[in-house]
Amino acid sequence: MEKINILWVDDEIDLLKPHIIFLEEKGYTVSTVKSGDEALDVLDNQYFDIVFLDENMPGLSGLDTLGLIKSKYLSLPVVMITKSEEETIMDQAIGSNISDYLIKPLNPNQILLCLKKILENKELISQKTTLSYQQEFLNIGNVIRGNLTYKEWIDIYKKFVFWELELEKAEDQGMVEILNMQKKEANHLFSKFIQENYLNWLKDDSKNNPILSHILFKEKILDSLSDNSCTFVIVIDNFRYDQWKSVQPIIEEYYRTDKDDIYYSILPTATQYARNALFAGLMPSVIQKKYPQYWIDEDEQVSKNKFEKELLHEQLKRFNKNIKFSYTKILNLDQGKKTVGNLSNLLSNNLNVVVYNFVDMISHARTEMEIIKELANDETAYRSLTVSWFEHSPLFDIIKFLSDKKVDIIITTDHGTIRSVNPIKIIGDKNTNTNLRYKCGRILKYNKKEVFEVINPENAFLPKTNISTSYIFCKEDSFFVYPNNYNYYMNYYKDTFQHGGISMEEMLIPVIKLKAK
């Protein structure tokens, strides 16, 4: 262990000699001074890892010294040592950003524990996290190669997200790479699982099937609604489960997580299909037939989600939910601020749906803006960018306001996204859609082994623009590239976050119930 330098400031430092000898025997270097003024002089000329600071000293008091130290050395850990247990002194010290406080008489082991907690905590946690994942690695590997159910895949994905976030904190890049390789294998097996089971789920309404986009409202939301309460449903477009886990600690300052669930997005995992299905409570081809005025085909050059409010209204009517509801779509900062200003007027509604598109804008912008490419060049950075946005967004203001009013919230999404790495070639005519993770069209040429193909869209309850329309979906982390200018587009879209195909990140998505504290 590299020598750790401690500065101990106490006007009765001679009485602490046994503690200093104890620390030096443990390998620490301890320098001592008897006043706050001396401490400030020494700090100007020598580097220290931590300061032990007596609270009750003549002249410059411990609290005054603390303030001066923090004004110059903000990140330097300071441990306040006091004879007093008065709450006001502790409050003042904690408010001044101390790392810990100890109460005299001191115990040597108490001092040692304090040092380890502050200075070695990160390293110890990193070592423990790495060891724990190493032990879990074989277990996960054995599980994913078994014949998993849809519920077991949810459990496995939750484990992957847990370890991603833990290893991210541990900053062990070697173990992160091992985890990424294991998750890649899992996505390969998950894609096979979807190919074998997805169409059968759609044929059979069995309770043994997963909750899919078109039954989410029925299964997870409608029962929460009543004539006597107000519920907000916030649909954050393109919001992955790992992004939820990243912002969860921030939200839990205001809300308690009542249910942390995952449901399955339908295919394509794209807004036009998954979100329309969510609001309609129907699969896309059924929407097209039942409400042709509310369905917009792939080849039309307008927004494909113009009628979400109308589709939600029809779903509520079908389930005899005669309630007062609102629908708000937020596409930019100004719309977000206006919504915050209008929240009081929405509290009289039984249901308020807010669609927030910012996460979707991040992922699409990633292919267009160089600064976003720099900020979100991998999953860790993508999560970090999401957290940074969330902390300064009108959405966070909405959540804080609703917490104060004791309003229940359901947070969900329509699909996730995956970082696209592996280009695969596709040939299609000029009417083929532009999405990089799925294609639908009349004349498609591709390697069948590389995709999940749906020759008869009726089997997947997907619309047909003409009699020979078929759909194909990318699996794992692949993306479609046309042979023309192949190298240019391969490099342009490689490592961008896309959606529409089959992966755990796109299909296994959060639905979270929150209760105000």
N, C-alpha and C positions, 0 to 999 in steps of 0.2 A: 504494500500500500504506500502510495506517495505520502510524504510527511504532511500532516495537516497542522497549520499554524493557528493557534488560538491566542487572542488578546483578552486577558482577564482584567477588568477594571473594578477595583474595590478599595475603599480607603482603609479597610482592615485586611489587606491582602496577606499579611504575615500569618493570620489565623487560618488561612486557607492552604498553608504549605502542604499538609498531608494529601489534600485533593490534587494539588498540582503534581506532586511526586507520583501519585497513582496514575494520572493521565500520561505523564512522561514515560512511565514503565509500560504503558499500553501503546507507546509509539507516537504520541502527539507531542508537538512543540508548543510550549506555553510561555508567552511573554506577559509580564504584569506591569500595571501602572496603578497609581493610587487616586487619580482624579479624572474628571471628565476632560479638563483642559489638556492633561498629559495624553489621554487617549486620542484626542483629535490631532495632536502633534505627531504622535507615533503613526497614526493611520495615513498621514500625509507622506510619510517616508518609507513605509514598509507594507507589504501585502499580507493580509490575514484572510483565512477562510471563514472565521466566525469570531464574534465578540461576546463574551460573558460580561454583563453590565449590572453593577449593583444599583438598586433603585434609590437607596437612602445614603447620599454622600454629601458632605459639606461643600459649599461653593456651588459649582455647576451640578445640579441634581441629575439623577439617572435619567429621568424623563426628558430634561432639557438636553442632556448629552445625546440621548436617543434621537431626538428631533434633528440635531445638527449632523449626526452620523448619517441619517437617512436622506438628508438634503444633499449630501455629497456622494454617498455610496448606497444608492437605492437598493441594489441587489445583495448587499452584504448581510448575511444572517446575524441577527442580534438576539441573544437570550437574556431576558430581564431576570435578575435575581433579587428577591425581596424578603424582608422579614414579615411584611404586612400581608394579610389576606383580605384587605379592604377591596370591595368589588370595584369602587371607583378607580383605584390605582390600576387594577388589572384591565379595566375597560380602556383607560387612557393608553396603557402600554400596547394592548391589542390593536387599538385604533391607530396607533403609530406604526403598525406593520411589523411587530416583533415576530420572530419565528417560533418562540416558545417562552415560557416563564417558569422559574423554579423558586420554591419557597424554602428559606433557611429554617432549621439546620439542614445542610445538604447531605445527601447520601452518595457515595462514589458511584455506585451502579446507576443511580438516577441520572447523574451527570453523563455517564457513558452512554446510556440509552438515548438521552437527548441528542448527543453528538451523532450517533448512528442514524437516528430518525431524520435529522436535518441534512447531514452531509453524505451519508452512505445509503440513504433510503432508496434513491433512484437505482443505484447499482444493485442493491439487494433485491429490489422488486424485479429488475431486469433479469437477474440470475434465476429467480424463482419462476418467473413467467416463462423463460426459455426452457427450463427444466420441465415445467408442467406441460408445455406444448409437446416437448419431445416424448413425454409419457403418453400424451393423447394421440400423437401422430399415428401409431400403429393401430390404435382402437378405431380411429376415424377411417383409416385405410381399409380395415376389415369390414366395417359397416357399409361403406359405399359400394363395395363389391358384392354385397348381398342383394337379395330381392326386396328392395325397399318399397314401402307403401308411400302414398302422397304425404301422409302425416310425418313419416320418418324423414322424407326429404326436407320438409320444413324444419325439423329438429336439426338435421345436419347443416342446413344453411345458417340457422341461428348460431350453431357452433363455429362455423367459419367466420361469421361476422364478429363473434366474440373474440376469437383469437386474432383476427385482423387488428382490432382495436387495441387488444392487450399488447401484441408484439410491436405495434406502432409506438406505443408508449415506451416499451423497452428499448426501442431503437436498435434492435438486433437485425441488421439487414440480411444476414445469412439465413436466419430462421424465417424471415418474411419471404424470402425467395423459395424456401422449402414449402411454406404454406401456399404460396401462389401456384407451385407445381401440383400440390395435392388438390387445390381447388380446380385447377384446369382438368385434372383427371375426373373429379367429381362432376364438372360441367359436361364432360364427354358422356359419362354414364347417365346423368340427368337428361340429356338430350335423347338418348336411347329410350329412357323411361317415358318421356313425353311422346315420342314417335309411336311407342307401343300402346299407349293408354289414352291419349288425348281425344281421339275421335270416338272411342267407346264411352268416355265420360259424357260426350254431347248426345249420344244416342239414348243414354239411360239416366233418368232423373234420380237415381238411387241416393239415399242419404249417406252411402258409403263413398260417394265421390267428393272431391274437394269443392269448396266454395269458389266459383268462378265469377268473373266480372258481372255477368248479367243477373246473378242472384245475390250480389253483395248487399244491396239495399234491403232486400227481403230478409236475409239471414242475419245481418249485423246492425242494421240501422232502424228499420221501421218499428221494431219492438221498443226502441228507446224513446219513441215519440209519443206525446200525450197532449191532451187539450189543456193541461194545467202547467206545462213547463215549456222552456225554450231550449232547443238544442242547436248547436252549430256543427255543421259538417264541413270540414276544410279539406278540399281535394288539392294537394300540391302535385302538380303535373310532373311526372318523371322522377318521382321521389323514391329512392331505394331504401331498403331496410337498414343498411349501414349508415345512411344519412340520418334516418330517424334516430338510431342509437347515438349518433354524434350530437344531435341537438336535444336529446332527451334530458340530460342533466340540467340544461338551461331552462327548459320548460318545467321541470319538476321543482323549481323554486316557487312556482305558482300553482301547479297542478300535480295531483298524484295519478300515476298510471294505473288505471283500473283493469284494463285488459290490453295485453301486448300480443296481437295476433298477426298472422300472415295468411293471405289468400292468394289464389292463382289468377294471374291475368289471362284472358283469352288470347288467341292468336288471330291476326298479328298483334304483337305487343306495341301497338301504335295508337295514338290519340283518336284518330278517326274511328277505329273499331272498338278499342277497349273502353274509352270514356263514353262514347255513345251507348254502348251496351250497359255500362254502369248506370247511367241516368235513365235509360229506357226500361231496364229490367228485362231486356230481350237481346237475343243474338242479332248480329248485323243483318243477315238476310231476312230475318223476321221483321226487323224495323223497316227495311226497304219495302217489304210487301204490305205491312200493316199501316205504316205511316210514310208513304212515298214522298209526301211534301216535306218531310223532315230528314230525308236521307240524301246525301250528295255523293255522287260517284267519284272514283279515283281520278278520272280524266277531266273533271271540272276544275277550273282554275280559280276557285274561291275557297274560303275556309270550310273545312269539312265538319266543323263542330258549331254550327250557327244556331242549332235548335235544342241545345241541352236543357234549357228551362222548360220548353214545351214537352220534351220527352219525359222529364221528371214529373211534370204535371200529369201526364197520361199514366205514368206508373203509379202515382199516388191515388189516382182515381180507380185504377184496376184493383188496388188493395183496400179500397173503401176508406182511405185516409183523408177525410174531409177536414183538412187543417190549413191554417194560414202559413204560407211559406214565402221565402224570397230566394232569389238566385243572383249572385254577383260574380262577375269574372274580372279578375285583376291581371292586367297585362303589363303595367308599368308603374313607376313610383307614384305618379300623380293619382292614378286610380286607387292605389293602395291608401294614400293619405285621405282621399275622399271617403273611402269605406270606413276608415277609423273615425272620421268625423260624423258618420251616419249611424254608428253602432247603436246609439241610444234608441233610435227609431226602429231598429230591428228586434229589440228585446220583446216586443209584443207578439212576434211571430212564434209559432210552435217549432218551425224548422227554418234555418237559414243555411243555405249552401254557398260557400265561397270557393271558387276555383282560382288557384294561384299559380301562375305560369312561369315564375321566375326560374325555378330549377331547370325547366325545359329550355328556357332561353340560354342558361349557362351552357348546357350540353350542346345545343346547336351552334351557339356563338363560338364554341371551342374550335370549330372548323373554319371560322371566318375571321377571327380576331387574334392577332399575334399575341397580344397581352394576355388573353384568356388561355392561349396555348401554354404560355409560360406559367400562369398561375395554377392551371389544372392539368399537369402533365402526367399524373398517375392517380390511382384511387385515393391515396392519402391526401394529395393536394386537392383533389375534387371534394373530398369530405371537408377539408379545412376551409375551402372557398365557400361551401354551403353554410358552414357554421358562421363564418365571418359575415356573409350576407344576412343570415337569419338574425343575428344579434343586432343588426342595424336596420332591419326591415319593418315596414308597416305591419307585416304579419305578426311579428313579435309584439308590437303595440296592440294589435287585435287580441292576442292571447292574454296579455296582461290586463286589458280592460275587462275581458270576459271573466277572468279569474276573480277580479274585484266584485263582479256582479253575481258570482257563484253560478255561472252558466256552464253546463256540461259541453264538452267538445269531443267530436270524433275526427281524427286526422287520418286521411288515407290518400291513395293515389290511383292512377289508372294503369301505370306500367312503370318498370324501372329502366335501366340502361346498362350497357356493358362497354368496356373499352375494347374497341375493335382492333385486332392485331393481324389476323391472317386473311389476306385477300384471296378470293376465289373468282374465277372467270364466269361471266354470264353473257349471253347474247339475246337481245330482245329487239322488237320493232320500236318505232318511235312512240307508240302508245303505251309502252311499258312504264309503270310508275317509277319514281325516282328514289324511293327509300333504299338505303344501303343494306338493310337486314332482311327485307322480304321483297319479293317481286310478284306482281300479278299481271298477266297478259295473255295474249292469244298465241304468240310464237316465242317460246322460251327455249334456249338451248343451254344445257348445264351438265355437270357431272352428278349423276343421281346419288352417288355415295356421299357427296358433300352437303346435301340439303335434305330437308323434310319436305316432300312434295305432296300436294293435295290436288290430284287431277280433277276430282269432282268437287267443286266448292260447296255443293249442297251438303256434303258429308261434314263439313266444318262450319256450316251455317254462315257461309260467306257469299256476298253478292256476286253475280256474274254480269260483266258488262257486255259480253256476247257469248255465243253458244260454246265456244272453245276456250274460254278463260280458265286458267289454272293458277294456283298459288304455290310458291316455293319459299322456304324459310331457312335462313342461316342458322347454324347450330354453333354452340360454344362461342368463341370470340372471332368468328369469321365475318367478312363483309364482301358484298358483291362489287366487282369492278369490270367494266366493259373492256374488251381487247384493245379498242382504239385508245391511244395515249395511256396504256395500262400502267406504265411506271410512274407517270406523273400523278394519276389519281390514286394509285396505291400509296405513294408517299404522302399525298395530300390528306388522305383520310385515315391513314394508319395511326393508331393510338388516340383516335377521337372517340367520344362517347356516343353510341348510337343505340337505337331500339327498333323493335319490330320482329325480332327473331326469338330463338329458344336459348335461354340461359337461366340459371338460378337468379341472377341479378335482375333480369327483365321480368320474369314470371312470378317470382316469390316476393310479394310486396306487402307493405304494412297496412294494417287497419287497427288503429289505436283508440281506445276509449279513455278519456281523461275526466277526472272529477276535481272540481276546484277545491283547494285547501281551505 
